[in-house]
Amino acid sequence: MAAARKKPPGSASPLWTTFQTLWQEKHLILFKTEYTFLVVSVLWLLEIGINVWVIHKVSYTEIDWKAYMDEVEGVINGTYDYTQLKGDTGPLVYPAGFVYIFTALYYITSSGANIRLGQYIFAMFYLITLLLVFRIYCRTKKVPPYVFFFMCCASYRIHSIFVLRLFNDPVAMMLLFAAVNLFIDGRWSLGCCIYSLAVSVKMNVLLFAPGLLFLLLSEFGLIKTLPKLGICASIQLLLGLPFLLENPVGYMSRAFDLGRQFMFKWTVNWRFLPEWLFLNRYFHFLLLVAHLLSLLLFALRRWKRSGESPLELLKEPSKRKVPSQKNTVNQIVLILFTSNFIGLCFSRSLHYQFYVWYFHTLPYLLWGGGIKKMAHLLRVLILGLVELSWNTYPSTCSSSVALHVCHLIILLSLWLAPPATTVTQRKAPAKDKCQ
């Protein structure tokens, strides 16, 4: 038998070498993106305890949960006409995916009576959402690890939305971040399927649609994009079929009501306006025009490759004048997150639960997509002011103005940053711990 091979003198095990490196760079762990996986792993474990503590120590507040249960109870009892489905807070205004998910929660929580069990389920949703978000940040490696402390520990409002209010917004965003993970993995068809499921829970996910459409056209051209759009439409049709067969007009007008009026007393972003202007349809039209114009400008000037005609996007990549190029992970994330953020900037109204629509994307927009020379302290200050604005209840003129100023700074930073697309060919992504 051959003698066992001895290790060379002075050699160390990989684990010991890793510990030595960590000790030597301990003052840089919170600043070097190479340590993102380590930091977010610790934070995720801490979040388990934080959520349990919040559930047991902070009082649950009833807002929409009972209304959700009343709405799905109507479906359980055999009512498929959307115009006849309602709860304490008004009619059912969410697409069919919401009905199926909250029907499952209805049965699991004993007709919605077991609130504590519902809180634990939403704590699980929160932890899954964090895993999906952290994986995106691990893949992009644009945000220094210390920023994730603000994402996890500093936001009372986000914990409240998940485990103290049980809104449907977190469910939609959990599915959305699952779709984004699939997109950055190159699994576009499955990603479109999950994206459509997210839309079926709440329509706010449509704010990502312009960015997604741009990415699909960029990756595949018009002809091969159509089947992906067909997947999205088929999911909506399949989920809504029982309600469409009963009352198609009623379902479409209620589940996808883009003109729904919001109440001024709940607005977070337009408190400084007089109520008559907040409710004015011409003001709403102006916001819509500004929204569409901003999307068009970003698509043509920030997302599109330099020197490439917009019509080139309609062609198959192999037939374009500019050589075929795949979007990088950072380009995909930046375009999707920017598309959503633009929609929020020009929203007719933002309510407190809407904070979850973009909270987890803000670090990337500030550190990954904005001006590189912006001071870290200014970025942290913007995060703090946004958090303060969303935690001011009821909202005030000052908190609303502060929120708009922060949004404007972020939007300008995104506009003045280098374009999202480059002329470099994407290399195969390196394997890392977040794969």
N, C-alpha and C positions, 0 to 999 in steps of 0.2 A: 504494500500500500504506500502510495506516495506520501511524503511528509506534508503536514498542513502548511500552507503558504503563510508566512509571517508578514504582518504589516510592516512597511518600511518605518524606520525610526522617525519619530516626530509627526507621523500621520495621525489624523483625528477623524472620528466618525462624522458623517454629514450633519447629524443632529447637533453634535457638540460645536461644529463649525458655525451652524446657524445661530446657536445661543451666543457664541462669541461675537458674531457680527451684530446681533441685536444689542448686546451689552455695549459694544463699541459705538453704536449709532443710536443709543437710547434717546439722546436729545433730538434726534431727527425722525423718530418713529411717527410723530404726529404731522410731519411736514413732507415726507417723501412718499410719493404715490406707490412705491414698491411695497409699502407696508399697509396698503388699504385693506387687504384681506384680513390681516391680523387684527387691525383696529375694529373693523366692522363685525368680526366674529365675536370679539369681547362685548361690543355694544349690543349685539343681537341677544346674547345670553343675559345681559343686564336687563334688556327690555322684557324678558319673560317675567322677572321679578317686579318690574315697574308696573306692568299691566295687571298682575295679580294684586299688587298694592292698591292701584287706582280702583279696581273693581270692588275691593272690600272696604276701602277707607273713604272714597268719594261717592256722594249720593248720586244715584241714577236719576236722570231727569227725563220724564216722558215728553216727547215732542211728536214724533211721527210713527213710532213703532206700533201703537194701537191702531192707528189709521191704516198702516200697511196690512195688519192682520185682518181688519175688517174688509179691506179691498180683496184680499185673496180668499177670504171666507166666502165672499159672494161667488167667486169662480168655483170653489169647492162645492157650493150648494147648487151649481148648475147654471149660473148666469154667465153667458159668453158675450152679451151685448155690452161693449165698453161704456156706453152712455149710461148704463144702469149700475155701474160699479163705483162705489164711493166709500169714504171713511169719514172720521171725525173732522179731518182738515180739508175735505173737499173731494172732488171726483178723482178717480184713478187716471194719472197722466203719464205713466211710464209704460214703455213697450213690454211685450209679452215675456221676455227673458226675466224681467223683474218678477212677474207673476209666478213663474216656475220655481225660481230660487227661494222666494219668500213663502211659497206654499210648502216647500220642504222645511223651511225654518218654522213654519206654523205647526207642522206635525212634530218636529223634533222638540219644540219648546211647549208642548201641551197646549195648543191653540194660542200660543203667544203668552201664556200666563207665567211660564218659568223664565222670568227676566234674567236671573243670574246665569242660567245656562246659555241664554242668548248672548250675554256679555262675554262669556268664555269663548263662544264661537267667533264673535267679532274680534276678540283678542287673537285668536288663531289667524283670522283674516289679516290682522295688522302685522303679525309676525311673518306671514307668507309674503305680504306686500313688501316688507323690509328686505326679505331675502331676494326678491325679484329686483328691487331697486338697487340693492348692494351689488348684485351680479352685474348690472349695467355699469355701475361706477367702477367696479373692478376691471371690466373689459375696456372701458374708455381711458382710465388712468389719467384723468384731467383735474381731479379735485383733491386737494391735500386732505389727509385723513382727519385732521382736527375738526374740519367742517362738519363731519358726521355726528359730532357731539351735539351740535345745534339741531341737526335733523332728528335725533333720537330723544335727547334728554330735555331740550329747552322748549319744546312745543306742547304746552298744555292743551291748546285747541285741537290738535290732531288726535291726541289720546282721547279727548272728549268726544270727538266726532265718531271714533271707532267704538269705544267700549262704554261710553256714558250716554250716547244718543241713539246708536244702532241705525244710522242712516243707510240708505242704499248707495250713496256716493262711493264709500270705500269698496264696496263689492265691484262696482263698475271699474274703479281704478286698479284694483287687484288684477282683474282680467286684462285691462289695458297694458299693464306692465308685463304681464305674461306674454302678450302679443309682441311688445317691443323686444323682449328677449328672443323670441322666435325670429323676428326680422333681422336682428344683428347676427343671428346664426345662419342666415340665408334661407330659412324655411318660410318662404313668403306665403305659400298657399295655406299652410296650417296657421300661420300668423294672422292672415286675413279672416280665417274662421273664428279664431279667438277674439280678434278685434270686433267682429260683427256681434259676437256674444256680449262683449262689453257694451256696445251701442244698445243692445236689446235690454240692458239693465237701466241705463240712463243716457239721454241724448247728448249730454255734455261731451262724451267721447268723440262726437262728430267734429269737435274742434281740431282733432288730430288729422281729420280726413284730407284737408288740402295738402298737408305735408306728405301723407301716405300716398296720395295720388301722384304727386310729383316724383316720389321715390320709385313707385311702380313703373311710371313712364320712363324714368331714367334707367332703370334696371332692364326693362323688357320691351319698351316701345308700346304703341297703342294696341296692336293686334294681340300680343301676349298678355297685356294688362287686362283686357276684357274678361278672360276667364277668372281672374282674381276678383274683379268687381262682381262677377257672376256668383262667386262663392259668398261674398258679403250679402248680396241680395237674396240668395237662396236661403241662407240662414234666417234672415228676417222673415221671409215668406213662410218657411217651415214652422218657425216658432209662433208666428201670428196666425197660422191657418185656422185654428178653431174659432178665433175671434173675427177673422176676415170672412169666414163662411156665414157667420151670424149677422154681422153688420159691418161691412168693409169701410164705409164712410165714417161710421162712428169710431172704429178702431184707429184709422189713420188720423182723424182729426183730434183725437184725444192723446194717443200715444206719441204722435210726432207733431205736436202743436208748437210751431216755431214762433207764433205770435202771442203766446200766453203773457198776460199782464202780471207784473210783480207788485208786491205791496211796498210802499215807500218806507214803512216803519222797520222793515228788515234789511234795507240796503246797507251794505258796508262801503261801497265805493262812490255813491252819489249823494251822500248826506248833505253836502254843501249846496246842492241845488234846491230851488223851491219845488214843492211837490208837483205843481202844475206842469213844470218843465220836465220833471222826471217821468211823468205819465204821458207826455206829448208824443204822438206818433211820428211827427216830423223829426224830433230828436232821436227817436229810435232809428229812423231811416238814415239820418246823418251818421250814426254810429255804425250801421251796416255798411254804408259806403266807405267809411274810413277803414273798417275791418277788411273789406274786399280789396281796397286799394293798397293797403299795407301788405297783404298776402301777395298781391301781384308784383309789387316792387321787390319784396324779398325773393320771390321765385325767379324774377328776371335778373336781379342784380347781385343777390347773395348766394342763392342756391344753384343757379345755372352755371355751368362751366364757362369760363371766359372764352369769348370768340365763337361760342356755339349758338346757332339760331334756335329759338324756342320750337320751331317746327321740327328740328332734328330729334326732339324728344319723342315725336310720334313715330319715328322710324325704328326698325329693329336695330339694336346696338351694332350689329355687324355691317349695317348699310349706312352708318353715319359717316360724315366727312371727318369728324374728330374720332380717333381710334377708340374702340369700345373700352370703357373703364367701369369698374364696379365701385359702388359707394363704400367708403370705409365705415367701420363701426361708429366712429365719431361723427361722420357726416349724417348717417342715419338717425342717430340720437339727436343731434343738433336740429335737424330739419323738423323732426316730429315734435320736439319740445318747443321749438320756436313757433311752429304753427299753432299749437295749443295756447301758448302765451299771448300771441297776438289776439286771439279770440277773447281771452280774459281781459286784456287791456281795453277792449271796446265793447265789453259786455253791457247789456242794458241794466243789469243789476247783479251784484254778487251777494249771496247770503252766506251766513257763517259756515255752513257745512260745505260750501263750495271751495273752501280753502284747500281741501284735499285734492282738488282738481289739478293743482300745480305746485303744491308745497314741496314734494319730493324732486321736482325738476329744477327748482330755483338754484341750488348749488351748481348744477351743471351749466345753467344759463349764465351764471356770474363768473365761474372759474373756467369752464370748458369752452364757452362759445363767445364770450365777450372780449373786450379790449384786454390784451395781455398786460399792459402797463398799469392797469387800475390797481391801486393799492389794496392789499389784503384787508386792511382795517376798514376801508370804505366798503368793501364787499360785505364784511361782517356787519357793519353798521346798517347797510341796506337790508340784510336778512333780519336784523333786530327790529328795524322800523316796520317792516312788513308784518312780522310776528306781533308787534305791539298794536298795529292797526287792526289786525284780526282778533285780538284779545280785548279790544275796547268795546264794552257792551253797556248801553247801546252805543252805536257808532256816533261820532261827532264830526263836525265840519273839519276839525284839525286832523282827526284820524283818517278821514276820507281823502283829504288833500295830500297827506303824507303818503298814503298808499299809491295815489296817482303819480306823485313825484318819483317814488321808488320804481314804479312800473316804467315811467318815462326814461329814467336813467338806464334801466336794464335794456329797454328797447333800443335806445341810442347806442348802447354798448354793443349790442348784437349787430346793429347796422354798420357801425364803424369798424368792426372787427374784420379780419381777412375773410374772403368768401369761403363758404363751407366746402366748395368743391375745388379740387386741384387737378393738375394735369398729370399727376403721378399715378402709376398703376398700383392697385392695391396688392399688397403681399399677403400670403396666407397668414392668418392670425396665429400668433404664438400661443402655445398651450400654457395656461396658467391655472391657478387654484380656483378661479371663478368659472372655468369652463363647465 
